């Protein structure tokens, strides 16, 4: 397989995808414009304006993402229990929109922590029900394309946000707090679009009989190949810590505060370009092959970032990081949808995100500690070693269940 194979997809697949998938994609895009505008400036805001250490930033980022992961478990279970997903998705996006107003008001690191914590709770509430809703709406043979399209539009927002951050930082003379207020607008646009453009299917693959609602003991019905996907997600997350460290690396090698968000622009442009082709390819090709390619590219990204001595090399490393994300993130979602029973999809996505979130907390604390003690290069080399171990594990793994496509 090569990159040209990933980009080979027909317009017919786009046309076959349900309108709800497009709407959810644009909802993700607007919210990511808001979130990434904030996140592309937040590490610098914490380290320069508020005086936070690298360890503190790592702990805040890790706890924030772990919080989102824990919330995803409960929201996933609730969405399976009541057979309703959209209400939770609206609640999650709404909470994240409201918290965007807190960041520019922050005067201490405690304010930032509180806002980040609440924002990630919102992400956690919406994540698993949204991913399960995509599977409910989409025919099985198009799920890879559906998750890829949502990831692609999400990534468009993820590079538009940092571009807007750069533009407004220049326009507003590096007034970070003033720029953070701009993020409020697309956040509320996302909520408006979700409320009026996304419809939950009236029927799905499982019966809507309240008398048959699920309990936690039903988790035992999740198959073994699903749990292998969960382990994969955790290992991938250990190898890929918080993206806040990409921003800090860009500043570390000399990129000025005004242009630091460019690191996220480059990463997410590449992510957006390849996420949909990679998702469509996962409907036809071996998942294990795509995952191995994704891990190998992450190793390259970490090595490039470890040896970077100029902003240009750091931008190259960010591009490889984005390509890795495109090859792996939508694919993991597709594998969960394919391996989990329909009546347990929300729970399945929640468990995956809980385990991955715990791994991200550990990875971010490790990254922040290594950076403080040994420097940036050691942080990225350690990430490359984790990715190499994961690659070897995948190469030597031979599944017994061909239907899992892993």
N, C-alpha and C positions, 0 to 999 in steps of 0.2 A: 504494500500500500504506500502511496505517496500523497503529497499535498494536493496534487491535481485531482486525485480520486475523491478527496474530501469536498472539493468545490464543484463536483459534477452532480448537479441536482436540477430537476426540471421545474418549470414554472407551475406544472400541474400539481405538484405537492403543495405549493403555497396555496393554490386555489382550493384544494381539498380540505385544508385545515379549517375547522369551525371558526366562526366569527368571534366566539368567546375567547379563543386562544389568542387571537390578535388583540382583543381588548385587554386581556390580562397582561400581554406583552407590553402594551403601551402604558398600562398602570405601573408596571415594574420600571419602565423607562423613566416616567416622570418622577417616581419616588427615588430612583437612583440618581437622577439629576440633582435632586435635593440632598440626598445622603452623601454623595461623593463630593459635592461642592463643600459640604461641611467637613467630611473626613480628609479631604486633600489639604485642608488648612489646620485641622485639629491637632495633629502631633506637633506642628510648629508652634501653634498657639499654646499648647500645654508646656512645651519645653522652653520657649523664649519669653512669652508674656507671663505665664503662671509659674515658671521655674521648676517644672516637674523633671525628675530624673528618668533615665531610660528604663530602669526597673519599674518605676511607678507607672510609666506609660504602658509597659508590657503587661503589668498586672491589671490596669484599667481595661485595656483592649481584651485581654483574656477573659476577665470576669464578665465584661459586656457580652462577648460572643457566647460564653458558657450560659449566661442567663437566657439568651435567645434560644439556645439549644434545649434547655430545661422547659421553657414555656412551650416549645414546639411539641414536646411529648404530650403535655396535658391538652393542648388545643387539638392535636391529632386524635387523641382518644375521645375528646368531647365531640368532634366532628363525626366520628364513626358512631358514637352512642346515639346522637340525635339525628343522624343522617342529614345534617345540614352543614354546609361548608362556608357559603358566602357571608353569613352573618359574622362569623369569626374573622374572615378575611377583611371585611370592612372595619371591624373593631381594631384589628392589628394595624392596618394602614392609618386609621384615624388617630390612634395613639401616637404613632411615629410622626404624623404631621404636626400634632400639638407640641411634641417635645422639641421640634425644630426651632420653636420660639425661645427655648431656654438657653441654647448655646450662646447667642450673642449677649445675653444678660449675665453670663457667668463672670464672677470676680475672683473665685477661688477654684482650686482643683476639685473640691467637693461638689461644686455646682456642675462642673463638667462630668464628673463621675455619675451624679444623679441623673443628668440628662441622657448620658450615654446608656445608663442602666434602663431607664424608662423607654428609650428609643428601641433598645434591643428586646425588651419585653414585647413591644409592638411587633417587631419583626418575628419574634418567636410565636406569637399568637397567630399570625397570618401564614407562616411558612408552610407547615405541614398540611393544613386544609387547602391552601392554594395549589400545592403540588398534587394533592389527591383530587382536587377539582379538575385539574388539567387531564388527569387520567380518566375521570368520569366522562368528560366532554369528548375526548379524542378516541377514534377507533384504534385498537391495539397496534395495527400495522403502521400507524403514523405517530406513535408516541415519541419516538426518538426525534422526529422532525418537530413535534410540538414543543418538547422541552428545549430543543435547540433553538427554536424561534424565540421562545420566551427569554432564554439566556442571552440571545443575540440582541434583542431589543433592550433588555436590562443593561447590557454592556454598552449600548449606544448612550444610554443615560449616564453610565459610569464614566464615559469620556467627555460627554457634553458638560457634566457638572464641573470637573476640573478646568475645562476650557473657560467656562464662565467665571470660575474662581480667579484665573489669571487675568481675564479681561477686567473684572471688577476690582481686583487688587491694583491694577494699573490706574484705572479710572478714579478709584477712591483713595489713591496715595497710600496703599498698604494698610488701610484701616480694616483689620481683620474682622472686628465686630460688626462693622457696617456691611461687609460682604456676607457675613453669616446670615444677616436678615434676608438677603435675596433668596436663600434656600427655602424659605417658608412658602413661597408662591407655587413652585412645581409640586410640593408635597400635598397641598390642598387640591391641586388639579388632579392628582392621582386618585384621591378619594372620590372626587366628583365623578370621574370617568368610571370608576369601579361600581359606584352605586347605580348609575344609569345605563351602563353599556354591557355589564356582565350578568348573564342569567344562569342560575343553577338548573341543571336538568331535572325535569319532573320525575323521571325514572332513571334507574341506573342498573348496574349488573347485580345489585343485591336488593332484596326485598325491603320495603320501607315499613316494616311491622315493628311498632314500638315495643311489642311484647317480646321481641327477639333481640332487644338491645344487648350490647356487648358488656362484658366485665373484663377486668384486668387478667383474669385467668385464661382468657381467650388468646393471649399473647403466645401461649404454647403452640398454637396452631400455625404460627409463622414457620415456613419451611427452612431446612438447613441452608439451602442456597441463598435465602434472604440474609441469614446471619453472616454468611461469607461476605456479602455486599457491605454489611455494617462494619465488619472488620476492615475491609478495604477502605471504607470511608475514613475510619479512624487513623489508619496508617498514612493515607494521603494527607490528612490534616497535620499529623506530626511532622511530616516532611515539608509542609507549607504553612509557616506561621503567619501572624497578622500582616496585612499589607501596609500597615503603618510603618513597618521597618523599611519598606521600599522608599517611602517619602523621606525618612530620616537618613537613609543612605544617600539619596540625591543631595540633600543638604550637606551631608558629611564630605562629599567630594567637590563641593564648591558651587552648587546651584543656588542662586539667590532665592530668598523667601518668596518673592513675587512669582518666580517661575517654577518653584517646587511642584505645584500641581501638575506640571507637564509630565511627570513620571507616571501619574495615573492615567493621563490622556493616552500616552503611548500604549500602556498595558491594555487598556480597555478598547482602544481602536482595534488592536490585534484580536482581542477576545471577541469583539462584536463581529468582525469579518469572518472568523472561523467557527463560531459557536453553532450557527445553523447548519453549515455543511457537515460539521462533525456529528451533530445530532442526526441528520438524515443518513449519514454513512453508518451510524450505529444500528439503523434498522436493517442493514444489509450485511455488515461485516462483523467479524469476531470482536466482542467487547474486550477480551483480554488483549488482543493486538493493539487496540486503540489506547487502552490503559497503559500498556508498556511504553508506547510511543509518548504518551503524556508524561510519564515519570522520567523518561530519558531527557525530554525537553526541560523538565524542571531541574534536573541535575545540571544541564548546560546553563540555565538561568542563574542558579545559585553560584556556580563557578565564575561566571561573568561578573556577577555582582560582588563576589568576594575579591576579585582582582582589580575591580574598577578603580581607576585613578583620575577619571574625568567624568563630567556629566554625560558626555556622549556614550561612553561605555555603559554607564548606569542605565541610560535609556534603552540600550540594546538588551541588557539583562531584563528590563521590564517587559520588552516585546516578547522575549522567550517565555517569561512568566505568564503573559496573557495567552500565548498559544497553548501552554500547558493547561490553563483553566478551560479553554475552549474544548480541548480534547477530553476532559475528564468530568466536568461538573454536570452537564446535562446528561451524560452517559450514566452516572451514578443514580440520578433520578429515574431514568428509564429502567435501570436494572431493578430498582425497588418496585416500580409499578408493575414490572413483568413477573417478579418473583413473589410478591405479597398477594394474598387473597383480596378480592375487591372489598369485602366487608371490613377488612383490617388495614386498608391503605393509609388512612390518616394516622393510625397508630404506628404503622411501619415507618412512615416518613418521620414521625416524631422521635422514634427510638434512634433512627439513623442520625438525626440532628443532635440528639442528646449526647450520644457517644462521640460524634465529631466535635461537638462543642467542648466536651471535657478534654478532648485531645488538643483543641485549639488553646484552651486555657493553659495546659501544660506546655505546649509548644511556645506560646507567647512569653510565659514566665522564663522558660529556658533561654529563649532568644534575647530577652532583655537582660538577663543575668550574664550571659556570655558576652554580650556587647559591652556591658559595664566593666567586666573583669578583663576580657581578652581582646576586645575590639570588634568592629563590624565584620571583618573578614572571617573570623572564627565562627560567627553566627551563621553566615551563609554556607560555609563549608560543612558545618554540622547538619544543616538542612539538606545539603547534597548527599551526605552519608545516609541519612534517613531514607531519602528517595532511592538511593542505590540498593539498600536492603529490601525495600518494597519491590523494586524491579526484579531482584533475584527471586523473591518469593513468588511473584506472578509467573516468572519464566519456568519455575520448577513445579508449579501447581497444575495438575491435570484433573479437570472436573469429571466426576462420575455421572453428572446429570446434564446431558447435552442440551436439554430444553432451557437451561438457565442461560445459555449463550455467553458464559463467562470463560 
